[in-house]
């Protein structure tokens, strides 16, 4: 499965990321954030609200692995 990555770190790893390896491969990129879901650009993974869900598959933050 190919992992999706944010534009600021294509194919690479950025500090403070979290990845949904169990379901869709989405990688949260703190430089991009997820402004549509309560995570402004620049928000590190540790500060993303616990109520946040993956914008691709809808899984909760608890299934993500911190990178």
C-alpha positions as CSV (number, residue, x, y, z in Angstrom):
1,X,0.0,0.0,0.0
2,X,1.4,3.4,-1.0
3,X,1.3,5.9,1.8
4,X,-0.1,9.4,1.2
5,X,2.1,12.2,2.3
6,X,1.7,15.9,2.7
7,X,3.0,18.3,0.1
8,X,5.8,19.7,2.4
9,X,7.4,16.3,2.9
10,X,6.7,14.2,-0.2
11,X,7.8,10.7,0.4
12,X,9.7,11.7,3.5
13,X,9.2,12.0,7.2
14,X,8.6,15.2,9.2
15,X,8.9,15.5,12.9
16,X,5.6,15.3,14.7
17,X,3.7,13.2,12.2
18,X,1.2,10.4,12.7
19,X,0.4,7.7,10.1
20,X,-2.7,5.5,9.6
21,X,-0.8,2.3,8.8
22,X,-3.8,0.1,9.8
23,X,-6.3,1.4,7.3
24,X,-5.5,3.9,4.5
25,X,-1.8,5.0,4.8
26,X,-2.7,8.7,5.3
27,X,0.2,10.5,7.0
28,X,-0.7,13.6,9.0
29,X,1.8,16.4,8.1
30,X,2.1,19.1,10.8
31,X,3.3,21.7,8.2
32,X,0.0,21.2,6.3
33,X,-2.2,20.3,9.3
34,X,-5.9,19.4,8.6
35,X,-7.6,22.8,8.9
36,X,-11.0,21.3,7.9
37,X,-10.8,19.1,11.0
38,X,-9.5,21.3,13.9
39,X,-5.8,21.0,13.1
40,X,-4.3,24.3,11.8
41,X,-1.1,24.2,9.7
42,X,1.9,24.0,12.1
43,X,0.0,21.8,14.6
44,X,2.3,19.0,15.8
45,X,0.7,15.5,16.1
46,X,0.8,15.6,19.9
47,X,-1.4,18.7,19.8
48,X,-4.0,17.4,17.4
49,X,-7.3,17.0,19.4
50,X,-8.2,13.5,20.5
51,X,-11.5,13.9,18.7
52,X,-9.7,14.3,15.3
53,X,-10.4,11.6,12.7
54,X,-8.5,10.7,9.5
55,X,-9.9,12.8,6.6
56,X,-9.4,9.8,4.3
57,X,-10.8,6.8,6.2
58,X,-12.5,8.3,9.2
59,X,-10.4,6.3,11.8
60,X,-9.7,7.9,15.1
61,X,-6.4,9.4,16.2
62,X,-5.9,6.3,18.5
63,X,-5.1,4.0,15.5
64,X,-2.4,6.3,14.2
65,X,1.3,5.6,14.9
66,X,3.4,8.5,15.8
67,X,6.5,8.9,13.6
